[in-house]
C-alpha cells in the first residue's frame, strides 16, 4: 500500500506565468508545481547552457596531464565501469583520444570477479601493457590503494568521478569530482559521462558546441542511465543528446535502436530508460561489459549487428535470470511469512546472480512497500543489494550494522553490502533492531501526483503542451495525475488478456483508460467500485488524428481512509512479529461479534469469487481497515469457518461446512493479542 501525495499548486502564480510567457495554463500550472517558475524562460527557450569546465577543481590539471600524454605519445588507459554510465563515458573519452592520435586502450572490470572500480590486478595488467596514464571514468574516487600502486609502477592517474568522496582523496595527478568539498563549480549532479563531457570541453579549450555535436548522445545515455537529477546542466546535456540521437550518427546505436523497435525520431528520455539503457546495462550484469563499448565505438555495420544481437541476447538472459531469482525470493518470503512482516525484508539465497539482485530488491520493495535487501550467498561470503522507501535511509541502516559487514556503501534509497555468509541471520536481526528503534512504524512508500484533473478537461492536446518540461527522468519525472471519484463501469481484457481496458465515469463524463501488464485475475476491483486513478497521459496519431491514451499507474478505493488503513496494517504486522502491543493499537484490530458476522456474510455472498482487499474493506461499512480485515480472516480460517488464499491485493475466500456453533473468539489469534497486550503492560 502506498500513500498518495498531491503537490501544492498556486493557481494565481500559474496564471501569471501563463500570461507572461503566452503559454497554455496547463503548462504554466506544471511549471509552478515542479518549482520551475524561476527557470521558465530558460526552460522554454531550449538553450543549451553549460558552465565553464575549468570551474571544476583540478580540471586544469587533468587536461594538462592528458595533453602531455598526447604530446609524448604515452599509452593511455581509460578505466571505466560496467554500467550504462560507465560504458558511455569510456566510449566518449576513448573515441576522442583515438581521434586525436593517442595510443589509447580501455579497460572495463568484470562485475563477477573484479567488482566495481579499480583493482590491483587490473593495475598490474595495464602496467604490463606499457600504460603510463590511467584516466578513470565513473569511478576512482575511493581507489586509494590502487592509485598508490599505479604510482609505484610508474603510472600516473587522473580520476574523473561523480560519486561522493571520503574525508581524503586519492593521491592522483588530478581528481575531478564536483562533490569535492573544495569544488566551487555551479553544478554538481553530473553522472560519470557528464564529467567526461566537461573534460572533453576543457580539452577543446571550452568549445562546448563542437563537443556536444560529437558526444552529447552518449552523454545523454549515461545521464539518463545513471538516474541523476534531470535539471540544470544535466537537462541541457540530455536535450542536446536527444537531438543527436534522433539523427543516428553511430552505427552501433542505430542498430541497437532498431532491435529495440524504437524509432529514433520518436524516442524520449523515458523510452530510453526501458529500451536501450537496460540492454547496455545487461552486458555488465550478465557477460563481458567491454562489448557495450565496442558497440558504441564501432564503425562497421556488420560488426555492430553482431554486437547488438549479443547485447540483446544478454538482456533476454538477464530477464530470465531476474525472473527466476525473483520467483525464488518471493517463494522464500511466502514460506517464511515472518520475513514479509519485518520492518526491513532481508531475503537470501545461494548462488543468486549478483548482477540482478538489486533489480529483484526493487521489485520486492515495490510489491511490499518497505525496504528490502536481497543477498546472494556464495561459499564463505555473501553480497547484497537493497532498495528503500522515502523516509528510511537504507545507508544509515546498513551503517548501523557495519561490524557485521566486510564492505558497504550507498545512499538513502539504495545500498550494497558484502559480508560473511554466516553473518546473514545476525545482519537481518540487527538491521531490523535498528529500524525498530529509529522507526517504530515503518514509513509507507509514497506515490507523488502532480495534481488532480477533472475528467471533463482531458484532451489529446494536453501531452503536447507538456513537451516544454521534457526531458523527463530523475528529479523531473513523467507527470502523474489523479482522477478521483471515478465509477468503474467496465473491466475488459485486451492484448490476449495481458492488459485491461477500464471504462470509468464521473459526472456524466466517461473516460477509457489502459492498465498495462495486469491480467483480469490480478485486478482487485470490479464494476461498480468508485476508485481514484493515478494516470499518465500520452497522445498518439491514429488515422490522421491525435488521440489521448490514459494509462493507469496505480488505483485505490475512493472511500479508503489511507492513513488509517496504512497504520492498521503496520499494527497488524506488529501482531505478526509478536511485539508487545498497547491496548489502543489492539483496539484497531479487535473485532466485535457483529464485525465478524458482517465479514462472514460478505464472504458467503462472494461464493468463492476473488475479491480485492481494498474493495472488501469498502463493503464492510467503515467497520474495518486493512489490518483488522487480515486478522479476522486469519481467525475465521483458524476456526475452520473459511478457507482463504491471498495473493498481492486479491483475496479468494470460501465458506466451509461446519457442524454446530463455532466460537471464533476461541481462536489463538485473539489469545495472542491478549498476550501481547499483557506484555506491553508489564
Residue pairs with C-beta under 8 A, 6 or more apart in sequence:
1 369
1 444
1 562
1 565
1 566
1 569
1 626
2 369
2 444
2 445
2 446
2 447
2 554
3 444
3 445
3 446
3 447
3 562
3 563
3 566
4 446
4 447
4 449
4 482
4 532
4 534
4 554
4 556
4 562
5 446
5 447
5 448
5 449
6 449
6 450
6 451
6 452
6 482
7 33
7 34
7 448
7 449
7 450
7 451
8 33
9 29
9 32
9 33
9 451
10 32
11 29
13 32
13 37
14 25
14 28
14 29
14 31
14 32
15 25
15 28
17 23
17 28
17 31
17 32
17 37
17 40
18 24
18 25
18 27
18 28
20 40
21 28
21 40
21 41
21 44
23 44
23 465
23 468
24 465
26 462
26 465
26 466
27 465
27 466
27 468
27 469
29 451
30 450
30 466
30 469
30 479
31 37
31 40
31 43
31 469
33 450
33 451
34 450
34 469
34 476
36 43
36 469
42 49
43 235
43 468
43 469
44 468
46 239
47 236
48 208
48 212
48 236
48 239
48 240
49 233
49 236
50 198
50 201
50 208
50 212
50 233
50 236
50 237
51 185
51 186
51 187
51 233
52 206
53 59
53 198
53 199
53 201
53 202
53 206
54 60
54 202
54 206
55 184
55 185
55 186
56 176
56 178
56 183
56 185
56 195
56 198
57 175
57 176
57 177
57 180
57 182
57 183
57 184
57 185
58 174
58 175
58 176
58 180
59 174
59 176
59 198
59 199
59 202
60 202
61 158
61 173
61 174
62 135
62 158
62 160
62 173
62 174
62 176
62 199
62 202
63 199
63 202
63 203
65 133
65 156
65 158
65 173
65 174
66 76
66 97
66 133
66 135
66 158
66 199
66 203
67 203
68 74
69 76
69 102
69 132
69 133
70 97
70 100
70 101
70 102
72 132
73 102
73 103
74 103
74 132
74 133
75 103
75 104
75 105
75 129
75 130
75 131
75 132
75 133
76 97
76 102
76 103
76 104
76 105
76 131
76 132
76 133
76 134
76 135
77 104
77 105
77 106
77 107
77 126
77 129
77 131
77 133
77 134
77 135
78 90
78 93
78 94
78 97
78 104
78 105
78 106
78 107
78 135
78 137
79 106
79 107
79 118
79 122
79 126
79 134
79 135
79 136
79 137
79 139
79 140
80 86
80 87
80 89
80 90
80 106
80 107
80 108
80 136
80 137
80 138
80 139
80 192
80 293
81 87
81 89
81 90
81 108
81 109
81 116
81 117
81 137
81 138
81 139
81 192
81 284
82 108
82 109
82 110
82 111
82 116
82 283
82 284
82 285
82 289
83 138
83 225
83 226
83 280
83 281
83 284
84 221
84 222
84 225
84 226
84 277
84 280
84 281
84 292
85 138
85 191
85 192
85 193
85 222
85 223
85 225
85 226
86 108
86 137
86 138
86 139
86 192
86 222
86 284
86 289
87 108
87 280
87 283
87 284
87 289
87 292
87 293
87 296
88 193
88 218
88 219
88 221
88 222
88 225
88 280
88 296
89 137
89 138
89 160
89 191
89 192
89 193
89 195
89 196
89 218
89 222
90 106
90 108
90 137
90 138
90 293
91 218
91 293
91 296
91 297
92 137
92 193
92 196
92 197
92 200
92 215
92 218
92 219
93 135
93 137
93 196
93 199
93 200
94 104
94 106
94 293
94 297
95 215
95 297
96 200
96 203
96 214
96 215
97 104
98 104
98 297
105 129
105 131
106 290
106 293
107 122
107 125
107 126
108 284
108 289
108 290
108 293
109 115
109 116
109 117
109 118
109 119
109 122
110 288
110 289
111 284
111 285
111 289
111 354
111 355
112 354
112 355
114 121
114 122
116 139
117 139
117 140
117 142
117 143
117 146
118 134
118 136
118 139
118 140
118 143
118 146
118 147
119 146
120 145
120 146
120 149
122 146
123 134
123 146
123 149
123 150
123 153
123 155
124 149
124 153
126 134
126 150
126 155
127 150
127 153
127 154
127 155
131 155
132 154
132 155
132 156
133 155
133 156
133 157
133 158
134 150
134 155
134 156
134 157
134 158
135 157
135 158
135 160
136 143
136 157
136 158
136 159
136 160
136 161
137 160
137 161
137 192
137 193
137 195
137 196
138 160
138 161
138 162
138 191
138 192
138 193
138 195
138 222
139 161
139 163
139 192
140 147
140 157
140 159
140 160
140 161
140 170
140 172
140 175
141 159
141 161
141 163
141 164
141 165
141 166
141 169
141 170
141 175
141 177
142 163
142 165
142 166
142 170
143 159
143 170
144 168
144 170
144 171
147 157
147 159
147 170
147 171
147 172
148 170
148 171
150 156
150 157
151 157
151 171
156 172
156 173
157 170
157 172
157 173
158 172
158 173
158 174
158 176
159 169
159 170
159 172
159 174
159 175
159 176
159 177
160 176
160 177
160 192
160 195
160 196
160 199
161 175
161 176
161 177
161 192
161 195
162 177
162 178
162 179
162 189
162 190
162 191
162 192
162 194
162 195
162 228
163 177
163 179
164 179
164 411
165 175
165 177
165 179
165 180
165 181
169 175
169 180
176 195
176 198
176 199
177 183
177 195
178 185
178 187
178 188
178 189
178 190
178 195
179 188
187 232
187 233
187 234
189 228
189 229
189 231
189 232
189 234
190 198
190 223
190 228
190 233
190 234
191 222
191 223
191 225
191 226
191 228
191 234
192 222
192 226
193 218
193 219
193 221
193 222
193 223
193 226
194 219
194 222
194 223
194 228
194 233
194 234
194 237
196 219
197 211
197 212
197 215
197 216
197 219
197 237
200 211
200 215
201 207
201 208
201 211
204 210
204 211
212 237
212 240
212 244
213 244
216 237
216 240
216 241
216 243
216 244
217 241
217 244
217 245
217 249
217 250
217 253
218 241
218 296
219 237
219 241
220 237
220 238
220 240
220 241
220 242
220 244
220 245
220 269
220 272
221 241
221 245
221 272
221 276
221 277
221 280
223 230
223 234
223 237
223 238
223 241
224 230
224 238
224 269
224 272
224 273
224 277
224 471
224 473
225 272
225 273
225 277
225 280
225 281
227 473
227 474
228 234
228 474
228 475
229 474
229 475
229 476
230 238
230 269
230 471
230 472
230 473
230 474
230 475
230 476
231 475
231 476
235 471
235 476
238 269
238 471
238 473
239 470
239 471
242 267
242 268
242 269
242 471
245 253
245 264
245 267
245 272
246 264
246 265
246 267
247 264
248 254
248 257
248 264
250 296
251 298
251 299
251 300
251 301
251 304
252 294
252 295
252 296
252 297
252 298
252 304
252 307
252 308
253 276
253 295
253 296
254 264
254 304
255 301
255 304
255 305
255 308
256 276
256 279
256 295
256 308
256 311
256 312
257 263
257 264
257 267
257 275
257 276
259 308
259 309
259 312
260 275
260 276
260 279
260 312
262 271
262 275
262 276
268 470
268 471
268 472
269 470
269 471
269 472
269 473
270 471
270 472
270 473
270 478
273 473
278 315
278 318
279 311
279 312
279 314
279 315
280 292
280 311
282 311
282 314
282 315
282 317
282 318
283 289
283 291
283 292
283 311
283 314
284 292
284 355
285 314
285 318
285 353
285 355
285 356
286 314
286 315
286 317
286 318
286 321
286 353
286 355
287 310
287 314
287 317
291 307
291 310
291 311
292 311
294 303
294 307
295 304
295 307
295 308
295 311
298 304
298 307
318 355
318 356
321 353
321 355
321 356
322 356
322 359
322 360
325 349
325 352
325 353
325 356
325 357
325 360
325 374
326 360
326 363
326 364
328 349
328 352
329 347
329 349
329 360
329 364
329 374
330 364
330 367
332 339
332 347
332 349
333 339
333 340
333 345
333 347
333 364
334 340
337 576
338 576
338 577
339 345
339 346
339 347
340 368
341 573
341 576
341 577
342 428
342 432
342 577
343 370
343 371
343 432
343 435
343 436
343 439
343 442
344 370
344 371
344 372
344 373
344 397
344 431
344 432
344 435
344 442
345 364
345 365
345 368
345 370
345 371
345 372
345 373
346 372
346 373
346 375
346 384
346 424
346 427
346 428
346 431
346 432
347 364
347 372
347 373
347 374
347 375
348 374
348 375
348 376
348 377
348 382
348 384
348 424
349 375
349 376
349 377
350 376
350 377
350 378
351 376
351 377
351 378
352 360
352 374
352 375
352 376
352 377
353 376
354 376
354 383
354 385
357 374
357 375
357 376
357 383
357 384
357 385
358 374
358 385
358 386
358 387
358 414
358 416
360 374
361 372
361 373
361 374
361 385
361 386
361 387
362 387
364 372
364 374
364 387
365 371
365 372
365 387
365 388
365 389
365 445
366 445
367 648
369 389
369 444
369 445
370 389
370 442
370 445
371 386
371 387
371 388
371 389
371 392
371 394
371 397
371 435
371 442
372 386
372 387
373 384
373 385
373 386
373 394
373 398
373 415
373 417
373 431
374 384
374 385
374 386
375 382
375 383
375 384
375 417
375 419
375 424
376 382
376 383
376 384
377 421
377 424
378 421
379 421
380 420
380 421
380 422
381 406
381 418
381 419
381 420
381 421
382 418
382 419
382 420
382 421
382 423
382 424
383 416
383 417
383 418
384 416
384 417
384 418
384 419
385 414
385 415
385 416
385 417
386 394
386 398
386 410
386 414
386 415
386 416
386 417
387 394
387 413
387 414
388 394
388 397
388 412
388 413
388 414
388 415
389 442
389 443
389 444
389 445
389 446
390 413
390 443
390 445
390 446
391 439
391 443
391 446
392 412
392 435
392 439
392 442
392 443
393 412
394 410
394 411
394 412
394 413
394 414
394 415
395 409
395 410
395 411
395 412
395 415
396 412
396 438
397 415
397 431
397 434
397 435
397 438
398 405
398 408
398 410
398 415
398 417
398 431
399 408
400 430
400 431
400 434
401 427
401 430
401 431
401 434
402 408
404 419
404 423
404 426
404 427
404 430
405 417
405 418
405 419
405 423
405 427
406 418
406 419
406 420
407 417
407 418
408 415
408 416
408 417
408 418
409 415
409 416
410 416
417 427
419 427
435 442
441 567
441 570
442 570
444 566
447 480
447 534
447 553
447 554
448 477
448 480
449 480
449 481
449 482
449 534
450 479
450 480
450 481
451 481
451 482
452 481
452 482
452 483
452 484
453 481
453 482
453 483
455 483
455 486
455 504
455 506
455 507
455 509
455 511
456 507
456 509
458 511
458 537
458 548
458 550
459 548
460 539
460 545
460 546
460 547
460 548
461 539
461 546
462 537
462 539
462 548
463 537
463 538
463 539
463 548
464 539
464 546
466 479
466 537
469 476
469 479
472 478
472 479
478 536
479 536
479 537
480 534
480 535
480 536
480 553
481 534
481 535
481 536
481 537
482 532
482 533
482 534
482 535
483 504
483 506
483 511
483 532
483 533
483 535
483 550
484 532
484 533
484 558
485 506
485 530
485 532
485 558
486 504
486 505
486 506
486 511
486 530
486 531
486 532
486 533
486 558
487 504
487 505
487 506
487 528
487 529
487 530
488 502
488 503
488 504
488 525
488 526
488 527
488 528
488 529
488 530
488 531
489 503
489 504
489 505
489 510
489 527
490 501
490 502
490 503
490 527
491 500
491 501
491 502
491 520
491 523
491 525
491 526
491 527
492 500
492 501
492 502
492 503
493 499
493 500
493 501
493 519
493 520
494 500
494 501
494 514
497 519
497 520
498 517
498 519
499 514
499 515
499 516
499 517
499 518
500 514
500 515
500 518
500 519
500 520
500 523
501 512
501 513
501 514
501 515
502 512
502 513
502 514
502 515
502 552
503 510
503 511
503 512
503 513
504 510
504 511
504 512
504 513
504 531
504 533
505 511
511 550
512 550
513 533
513 535
513 550
513 551
513 552
514 549
514 550
514 551
514 552
515 523
515 551
515 552
515 555
516 551
521 610
521 650
522 648
522 650
523 612
524 555
524 611
524 612
524 613
524 614
524 615
524 648
524 649
524 650
525 531
525 555
525 557
525 612
525 614
525 615
526 611
526 612
526 615
529 557
529 615
529 618
530 557
530 558
530 559
531 555
531 556
531 557
531 558
532 555
532 556
532 557
532 558
533 552
533 554
533 555
534 552
534 553
534 554
534 555
535 550
535 551
535 552
535 553
536 550
536 551
536 553
537 548
537 549
537 550
537 551
538 548
538 549
538 551
539 546
539 547
539 548
539 549
540 546
540 547
540 549
541 547
556 562
556 614
557 614
557 615
557 617
557 618
559 618
560 614
560 617
560 618
561 625
564 625
565 617
565 625
565 626
565 627
566 626
567 588
567 625
567 627
568 588
568 589
568 625
568 626
568 627
568 628
569 625
569 626
569 627
569 630
570 627
571 581
571 585
571 588
571 589
571 627
572 589
572 626
572 627
572 628
572 630
572 631
573 627
574 581
574 585
575 581
575 589
575 627
575 631
575 672
575 673
575 676
578 672
578 676
579 676
580 676
580 677
580 679
580 680
581 673
581 676
581 677
581 679
581 680
582 677
582 680
583 677
583 680
586 673
586 676
586 677
588 625
588 627
588 628
589 627
589 628
589 631
589 673
590 628
590 670
590 673
591 599
591 624
591 628
591 631
591 632
593 664
593 665
594 623
595 620
595 623
595 624
595 628
595 632
596 632
596 635
596 636
596 664
598 620
598 621
598 623
599 620
599 624
599 629
599 632
599 633
599 636
600 636
600 641
600 642
600 655
602 616
602 619
602 620
603 636
603 642
603 653
603 654
603 655
604 655
606 653
607 654
608 652
608 653
608 654
609 652
610 650
610 651
610 652
611 650
611 651
611 652
611 653
612 649
612 650
612 651
613 626
613 629
613 630
613 646
613 649
613 650
613 651
614 626
614 649
616 624
616 629
616 651
617 624
617 625
617 626
617 629
620 629
624 632
630 646
631 669
633 642
633 644
633 646
633 651
633 653
634 667
634 669
635 664
635 667
635 669
635 670
636 642
636 644
636 664
637 643
637 644
638 667
638 668
638 669
639 662
639 663
639 664
639 666
639 667
640 656
640 658
640 662
641 655
641 656
641 658
641 662
641 664
642 653
642 654
642 655
642 656
643 653
643 654
643 656
644 651
644 652
644 653
645 651
645 652
645 653
646 652
